[in-house]
Amino acid sequence: MFTMEDFLVENLFVGEREARIQAATELSKLSSKQRQKVAEKGVIVPLVSMLHSQDHEAIEAALFALLSLAFGSERNKILIVKSGVIPVLLELLQCQSRTLIELSVAAMLILSSCAANKLVIASSGAIQLLVGILNGVYDNDNYDSICTQTTLDVIATLHNLSTCHQIIPAIVSFGAVFILLQLIHRSEKSSELAEKAMSLLENIASVSEYALEEIAGTGGAIRALVEIIEEGSPQCKEHAVGILFLICQSCRERYRGLILREGVMPGVLQLSVDGTWRAKKRAQDLLLLLRDCSNSRGKPSKHERMEQIMQAIDSREEVEGTTLRLVEEMIAKLSI
């Protein structure tokens, strides 16, 4: 019996232009079970071949079809990459069509979520192009029409790739650290864009000493991280205090004074009380690194008094309104 799936497969392999576009469009509407059936019949190959044409309608239909096949199927993600799609996607990322760029980035995002594809994508030159798109967004040059969602997808793709630690040096070497910091600086501190950028920044900083040095050495970076602790969303604050902790831990003698001079104390003290679980822990760890150990006798230093107050807070049960009052009390005592 000749099924709908058979009809689509035949049109994709031997159909004329209109029939192939229609088949690719219909494929995107199939159920996951039906999509898997057509994938098993080899339709990935003709879909990828459609991307090589100069026909934007055909390319768009093929990209939608490939996205639908890749979604939720690790096997299909691997097959799509093995079919040679990455070089074609890289070409599309440099075209003049906003729609095709956005679809190509979405495809790269889904394909990069598969562990087996990460090194293949990274070795293809994709990182340089993806960082270039972010740089274009930052510079407002040639990418004015790129939507926020595509920017988020680019950052998420780089994040996917960064989970393979071998790839992080390439991400850093193409200038991602500086561009991410600039995007964060220009964004609302509580926005999704800031959250995604901060998450990627902390991820690469936690693995790469080179990345950590790049962040710490970028002018205004520490101040930007302090501002995020003061103004960002809970997740942004968590990432920011995590990065500041890593910076201070990497060389306390060099960075302790720089961090303190940016006025970090009120925000970190507040975060140590009412941040997320991880933010509280990182804030407390950072406070210990920032304390003044030089005053070992006589009157307790400000940071020693801060430790004493922190212990007092830790020993009390949280009551509504109490934690904020304790932080205010702590800051007042530290300013004496």
N, C-alpha and C positions, 0 to 999 in steps of 0.2 A: 504494500500500500504506500502510495506516494504522499508523504506527510508535508506539513508546512516547513519543517526543518530541512527536508530533502530539497524542497523548492528553493529555499534561501541559499542553500549550499551550491546548488546547480547554477543559480544566477550569479553568485559571487565568483565562481570559477570560469564560466563561459558566457555570461550575460553581456549585453551591450551596456554602454555607460549608464543609461537611465535605470536599467534593471539592476545593475550592481549597486547603484546609490540607493535604490528602493530596498534592496535586500539588506544592505548594511543598516539602513534606518529601521527596518522591521526587526532586525536581530536585536537591536537595543531594547526593544519592547518585550522580548521573550522572558519567560520565567527563568530563574537560575538553573533549574533542571534542564530546560530546553537549551539554554546557552551552553551548558556543558556538553550536551549531545552534539551541537554543531561544532564546538571546539574540537571535539574528538574526531570530527570528519575533516579536519585540516583547514578550516576557514581562516585561520590566523594568517597564513601565507598570502592569499589573495587580498586580504584587508591591508596588510603591510604594503603590498604592491600598489594599492590605490594611493598610498601616501606619497609615492614617487611622482605622481602626475602633477600638472600645473593647474588642475581643476579644483578650486577651493571648495566647491560643494561636495565633490567626491572625497576630498581629504577630510572635511568636517564630518561627513557621515562615517567614514572609516575610523576616525578617532573616537567618535561616540561608541561605535561598535566594539572597538578594542578596549575602551574603558569599561564597558559593561561586561566583557569577557574576563577582564582582569579582576574586577571587583569581587572579593571574597574567595578567590581561587589562587592559591600559591602556585599550583601546577601551571595554570594559564599565564601567570606573571612570568614564570621562567621560560615558557614556550615563546611568549611574545618577544622577550629579550633575545632569546636564541635565534629568533627569526630575522634579527638584524634591524630592529626598530629604532634603537638608540641613535645611530648616526642620522636617521631621517628626522627624528624629533629635534636633534640639535640644529638641523637646518631650519626647521619650522620655528624654533625659538628666535631665529634671526630674521624672520620674514616681517612684512609690514602689516599683516592682518592681526588685529587685536584678538579676534575670536580664536584663530589658530594658535596664537601664542598661549592664550589661556588654557585651551584644551591640551596643548603639548605639555605645559607645566603640570596640569592635573594628571596627565598620563605618567609623567616622570615621578610625581609624588606617589602614585599607587604602585608603580613598578619598583621604586626604591624602598618600599616597605618590606620587600622580600629579601631575606638575608643573602640568598644565593645570587642576587642581582647587584648588590652594593658595589663590589669591586669592579664589576664590568662597567657599571655606570660611571664610577669615579675615574676609571682609566680612559674613558672615552673623550674627556675634555668637558664633560657636563658641568663640573664644579665651577670652572672659570666663567662659563656662560651664565650660570645661575647667579653667581656673585655679581656678574656684570649687570644683570637685570636689577638686582637690588641697588647697585650703584647708580643705575639709570633713574630709579625711583627717587633716590636721595638727591641726585643732581637735577631732577625734573627735566632730563634731557632725552628726548626721543621716546620716553615711556610715560608721557602725560596721561595716556589713555589706559594704562594698566590699572586694573581695579585692585582694591584692597585685598580681595579674596585671593587674587593671583600672587600678590606679594606675600600673603600668609602661606600660600602653597609652596612658594619658593623657599621660604624659611623652614617650613615643615620638611621639605625634601632634603635640605641640607642637614636638618636634625636627624632624619632617617639615616643618612649616609654617615653622620658623625658617630652613630652607635657602633660603627666598625672603626676601632681606634686607629687602624692603619691609615685611614682616610683623613683624619684630623689635620695632620701637617699640611696637606694640600689645601684644605679649607682655609687654614690660617695664612698660608703663603700667598693666596690670591686676594688677600686684603679683607676677608670677611669680618674680622674683629672691628676694624675701624668703621666699616660701613654699618654694622649692627649698632655700634655705639651712637653713630650719627642718627640713625633711624629712631633709636630709643630717645635721644635728646629731642628730636623734632615731634615725637608722638605724645599723645596724652599718656601720662604715666600709668593710668589704670586701664588702658586700652588692650584689646586682644593682640594687636600688633606688638605692643611693648612686652606683653607676657610671652609671646612666642619667641621674640628676639632675645629676651632675657634668659629663657629656658635654654636656647641654643648656646648662648654665650657662656652660661654656667657649665653646660655639658662639655664644651671644648676646653674650658678653663680647668675643669676638674681632672682632665686627662693630660693636657699638654702644658708643660712648663713654659714653652715658647709662647703659647696663647695667653697664659697668665701674665707673662712679662709684657706682651703687647697691650693687654688691657690696662695694666698698672702704669705703663709708660705713655699711654695716650693722653694728651692734654685734656683736662676736664672730665676724665673718665671717673675718677674717684668721687668728684663732686656730683656727677650724674647719678652714681649709685646711691649716694647719700640722699639725693632728692627723691629717688624712687622709694627708699625706705620711709621717707616722710609722706609721699603723696601717692604711691603706687597701690595697685590692687594687692590683696593678700598674697597671691602667687608671685607677683612682681617683687614684693618685699622679701619673700622667701629666697628668690633667686639672687637678689641684690646683696642681702646679708651673707649669703653663701659665698658669693664671689669676693666680697670684702674680707671674709674670714680666710679664704684661700690666699688672697694677696698678702694679708698680714702674717699668716702662717709661713708663707714662702720666705719672707725676710722681715722679721719683726723690727729690727733696728732701722731698716730703711723706710718702712711704710707706716709704722705706728704713728709717728708724729704727723705725717701727711694726712692720714685718715682722721686723726683727732682735730686737726686744724680746719677740716671741712665741716665741723660741727655735727659729727655723727652721733654723739652721746644721747641726746634726747630721743631720737628716733629708735636707736638700738635698745635703749632702756625700755621704751614703750613696747617694742616688738618682743622683748624677752618676757613680757607679761601677757600680751594679748595677740601674739602672732599665731600662725599655724603651728602645729606640733613641731615640725622640722625647723620653722623659722625661730621658734623659741630656743630650741637647742643650739642652733647656729649663732643666734644673738648672744646667748650666754657664753658660748665658746669664744666669740669675738671679744666680749667684755673682759674675759680673763686675759686675752692677749693684749688688750689695750691698757690694762691696769699699770700703775706706776710702781715698779719694784725697787726703785732707788732709795726710797725712804724706809729703811728697816728699823729705825729707832725713833723714839719721841712721838710726836703727834701723828696719828694715822694720816696717810695721804688721802686725797680725794678718791682714788681708785680703791684703796683699802676700805674706806667708808662705803663706797659703792658695793663692794663685795659683801660687807656686813648687812647692808640693807637688802641686797639680793637674797641672802640667806634667810632674812626675816620674811621676805615675800614668799619664798619657797615653803616656809614652815607654816604658813597660814592657809586656811581654806579660802577658796575664791568665793566672794560674796559680791553681788552686783554692785558696781560702783566703787568697790574697795580697791581693786587692782589699779584703776586709773588714779585714785587718790594717792596710793602708795608710790606710783611712779612720779607724780607731781611732787610729793614729799621728798623723794629721792633726789630729783633734780634740784630742788631748793636747797637741800643739804649739801649737795656737791658744789653749789655756787657760793657757799659761805667761805 
